[in-house]
Amino acid sequence: MSQGQKNTITIRVVSTVFTVLALAIFKPFGLEAWQWVGLFHLLAMGALGIVSCFVTEGILKFIIKKPRSLDQGVDYIIRRNLWFQLINTPLVALLICLYRHFVMSDLVPGNVLSWSNFLETLLIIAFCSFAIGLYWRFKYRSRYLAAELEETRLLNERLQLLQEKADQRMKEIAATPPREVELAAQPSVSPVTSLPSTITLKGTTSEMVTLEIAHLLYIEAVGNYVKVYHWQDGQVRNDMLRATSKQMEEELSAYPMIVRCHRAFLVNLGQVERIISNSGTMQLCIKHCNESIPVSRSNMPHVKKAING
């Protein structure tokens, strides 16, 4: 059993216990007429609640394919919990109504199955479900935000270390005689392995831009063109090429620091000043300018993998 499944079971059991305690306090359905025997009825209703939870989880597997996990984000968990409540609440109400009819109607005739009893039970369970939902919503949001902040801190530390290693490699390359750099491009010739520090990006027409790969900031796709932002002569330059971001990605595929973070953006991790995360979203703040590049959810694992090496 995975940790996520264990957490789900714990949450469902705690929620059911909360509902049973609420019923024990307010004593609806004529529970006060049963005196101490009402305790067994409460336990039976709690068991019905547990059964209903497992049935609802089984239904959700067909509606929502992804499991309950903080990795999916707090908004996903809240949406999944909402679906759970919409299915589970009327199901629990129906089971309790049937239990009232077949087990509790002898002493309390008003427990006979009817639409009014179903609506009464539904309102009581809906209130309990709403209160429980608020509790878990705030609890998971707080837990998720704390985990997100910690992950962002670790990513920024790892990014800084990655940039320091890249800068050290560039210094080693700059200090290497040209002949050794040339030999380094040949496999198993020299311990110094490097890629060209300067690259020329070309479009489908005559436009081209030559730049130091370390000075590339990011590339933005704009229709049939791409904008190449890079640092040159103490300022940010913007050169436009008639090409697609896919073509640029293929040309730069040999450079591990250049990653796709969004369908419209390629970014140089060496020029990322810091990472900002907020409620499941991520942005990369670029050096030398005030731009924050978004990271799409689909590309977030790829960016994290590139940073963590």
C-alpha positions in Angstrom: 0.0 0.0 0.0 1.4 3.4 -1.0 1.8 6.3 1.3 -0.9 8.2 -0.7 -3.4 5.3 -0.1 -2.6 5.3 3.6 -3.2 9.0 3.8 -6.5 8.7 2.0 -7.7 5.9 4.3 -6.7 8.0 7.3 -8.6 11.0 6.0 -11.7 9.0 5.4 -11.6 7.3 8.8 -11.1 10.7 10.6 -13.9 12.3 8.6 -16.2 9.4 9.5 -15.4 9.7 13.2 -16.1 13.4 13.1 -19.5 12.7 11.6 -20.3 10.0 14.1 -19.3 12.4 17.0 -21.6 15.1 15.5 -24.5 12.7 15.4 -23.7 11.6 19.0 -23.9 15.2 20.1 -27.1 16.3 18.3 -28.8 12.9 18.4 -31.0 13.1 15.2 -33.1 10.3 13.8 -34.6 9.6 17.3 -31.3 8.4 18.7 -32.1 9.7 22.2 -35.0 7.2 22.4 -32.6 4.3 22.1 -30.5 5.4 25.2 -27.3 3.3 25.5 -28.3 1.1 22.5 -28.0 4.2 20.4 -24.2 3.8 20.7 -24.4 0.6 18.6 -26.5 2.4 16.0 -23.9 5.2 15.8 -21.1 2.6 15.3 -23.2 0.9 12.6 -23.7 4.3 10.8 -20.0 4.9 11.1 -19.4 1.5 9.4 -21.8 2.5 6.6 -19.9 5.7 6.2 -16.6 3.8 5.8 -18.2 1.5 3.2 -19.6 4.5 1.4 -16.1 6.2 1.3 -14.5 3.1 -0.3 -17.3 2.8 -2.8 -16.9 6.5 -3.7 -13.1 6.1 -4.1 -13.8 3.3 -6.5 -16.1 5.5 -8.5 -13.6 8.3 -8.6 -11.0 6.0 -10.2 -13.2 5.9 -13.3 -14.0 9.7 -13.2 -10.6 11.0 -12.2 -7.7 8.8 -13.3 -5.0 10.4 -11.1 -4.7 9.4 -7.5 -4.9 11.8 -4.5 -1.4 13.3 -4.1 0.3 16.5 -3.1 2.4 16.2 -6.3 -0.7 17.1 -8.3 -1.1 20.4 -6.4 -3.5 21.7 -3.8 -6.0 22.8 -6.4 -6.2 19.3 -7.7 -6.8 17.8 -4.3 -9.5 20.4 -3.6 -11.3 19.5 -6.9 -11.0 15.8 -6.2 -12.4 16.3 -2.7 -15.3 18.3 -4.1 -16.1 15.4 -6.5 -15.8 13.0 -3.5 -18.3 15.0 -1.5 -20.8 15.3 -4.4 -20.8 11.5 -4.8 -20.4 10.4 -1.2 -22.9 12.7 0.6 -26.1 11.4 -1.1 -24.7 7.8 -1.0 -24.2 8.0 2.8 -27.6 9.7 3.2 -29.2 6.8 1.3 -27.5 4.1 3.3 -28.4 5.7 6.6 -32.0 6.2 5.5 -32.2 2.4 4.6 -30.6 1.6 8.0 -33.2 3.8 9.8 -36.0 2.1 7.9 -35.0 -1.5 8.4 -33.3 -1.3 11.9 -34.5 1.8 13.8 -38.1 2.1 12.8 -39.5 -0.3 15.5 -38.9 2.1 18.3 -39.1 5.4 16.3 -41.8 5.0 13.6 -40.7 8.3 12.0 -37.6 6.5 10.7 -39.7 4.8 8.0 -38.1 5.4 4.5 -39.6 8.5 2.9 -38.5 11.5 0.8 -38.7 13.8 3.8 -36.4 11.5 5.8 -34.0 11.3 2.9 -33.9 15.1 2.6 -33.4 15.4 6.4 -30.6 12.9 6.4 -29.0 14.5 3.3 -29.0 18.0 4.9 -27.4 16.6 8.1 -24.7 14.7 6.2 -24.1 17.6 3.8 -23.5 19.9 6.8 -21.0 17.5 8.3 -19.4 17.0 4.9 -19.1 20.8 4.4 -17.4 21.3 7.8 -15.0 18.4 7.2 -14.2 19.7 3.7 -13.3 23.1 5.1 -11.0 21.5 7.7 -9.2 19.4 5.2 -9.0 22.2 2.6 -7.1 24.5 5.0 -5.0 21.7 6.4 -3.9 20.5 2.9 -3.4 24.0 1.7 -1.1 24.9 4.6 0.8 21.6 4.2 1.2 22.0 0.5 2.4 25.6 0.7 4.9 24.6 3.3 6.2 21.7 1.1 6.2 24.0 -1.9 8.3 26.7 -0.1 10.8 24.1 1.0 11.0 22.6 -2.5 11.5 26.1 -4.0 14.3 26.8 -1.5 16.1 23.6 -2.4 15.6 24.2 -6.1 17.2 27.7 -5.8 20.1 26.3 -3.8 20.6 23.6 -6.5 20.3 26.1 -9.3 23.0 28.3 -7.7 25.3 25.3 -7.4 24.5 24.3 -11.0 25.4 27.8 -12.2 28.6 27.8 -10.2 29.7 24.6 -11.8 28.9 26.0 -15.2 30.9 29.1 -14.5 33.8 27.0 -13.4 33.7 25.0 -16.6 33.6 28.2 -18.7 36.7 29.4 -16.8 38.5 26.1 -17.4 37.6 26.3 -21.1 38.9 29.9 -21.3 42.1 28.9 -19.6 42.6 25.9 -22.0 44.9 26.5 -25.0 43.0 26.5 -28.3 44.7 23.2 -29.5 43.5 21.4 -26.3 40.0 22.7 -26.8 40.0 21.4 -30.3 41.2 18.0 -29.2 38.5 18.1 -26.4 35.8 17.9 -29.1 37.2 14.5 -30.1 36.1 11.5 -27.9 38.7 10.0 -25.6 41.4 12.4 -26.5 41.4 14.8 -23.6 39.9 14.9 -20.2 38.5 18.4 -21.0 35.1 18.0 -22.7 33.3 21.1 -23.9 30.8 22.4 -26.4 31.4 25.5 -28.5 30.9 28.6 -26.3 29.7 30.6 -29.3 26.7 29.5 -31.4 25.0 30.9 -34.5 21.2 30.6 -34.6 19.6 30.7 -38.1 16.1 31.1 -39.3 14.5 29.9 -42.4 15.5 33.1 -44.2 18.7 35.0 -44.2 18.5 36.2 -40.6 20.9 34.9 -38.1 22.3 35.8 -34.7 25.7 34.9 -33.2 26.1 34.9 -29.5 27.9 33.5 -26.5 25.8 30.5 -25.3 26.4 31.6 -21.7 24.8 35.0 -22.5 21.6 33.6 -23.9 18.7 34.6 -21.6 15.7 33.0 -23.2 13.9 32.4 -26.5 10.2 33.4 -27.0 8.0 32.0 -29.8 5.8 34.7 -31.4 3.8 33.2 -34.3 6.1 32.1 -37.1 9.1 33.9 -35.5 11.2 33.6 -32.3 12.7 36.4 -30.3 16.2 35.6 -29.0 17.0 37.6 -25.9 20.7 37.7 -24.9 23.1 39.8 -22.9 25.6 41.7 -25.1 27.7 44.8 -24.4 26.0 45.5 -21.0 22.5 45.4 -22.3 19.7 43.0 -23.2 19.4 42.5 -27.0 16.4 41.1 -28.8 16.9 39.5 -32.2 14.0 38.1 -34.2 14.4 35.0 -36.5 11.8 33.4 -38.7 11.8 30.0 -37.1 9.9 27.9 -34.6 10.8 27.3 -30.9 11.0 23.6 -31.9 13.7 24.3 -34.4 15.6 26.4 -31.8 15.2 23.6 -29.2 16.7 21.1 -31.6 19.7 23.4 -32.4 20.3 23.9 -28.7 19.6 20.3 -27.6 23.3 19.6 -26.9 23.4 22.3 -24.2 21.8 20.9 -21.0 21.3 24.3 -19.4 18.9 25.3 -22.2 15.5 23.8 -21.4 11.9 24.2 -22.5 9.8 25.6 -19.7 6.7 26.5 -21.7 5.4 25.9 -25.1 6.4 29.4 -26.0 9.7 29.7 -24.1 13.1 28.2 -24.0 15.2 29.4 -21.1 18.9 29.3 -20.1 19.1 28.0 -16.5 22.4 29.7 -16.2 20.7 33.1 -16.5 17.9 32.4 -14.1 18.3 34.6 -11.0 15.8 32.8 -8.8 12.7 30.5 -8.9 9.4 31.6 -7.6 6.6 29.2 -6.8 3.0 30.0 -5.7 0.1 27.6 -5.3 1.4 25.1 -7.8 2.7 27.6 -10.4 6.3 28.3 -11.1 8.1 31.3 -12.6 11.8 31.8 -13.5 13.2 35.3 -12.9 15.7 36.1 -15.6 18.9 38.0 -14.8 19.6 41.5 -16.3 15.9 42.1 -16.9 12.6 42.2 -15.1 11.1 39.3 -16.9 9.5 36.3 -15.2 9.1 33.3 -17.5 6.2 30.9 -16.7 6.8 27.2 -16.3 3.8 25.1 -17.5 2.7 22.2 -15.5 3.6 19.7 -18.2 7.2 21.1 -18.3 7.7 21.5 -14.6 9.0 17.9 -14.0 11.5 18.4 -16.9 12.8 21.8 -15.5 13.1 20.3 -12.0 15.0 17.3 -13.4 17.4 19.6 -15.3 18.1 21.6 -12.1 18.6 18.6 -9.9 20.8 17.0 -12.5 
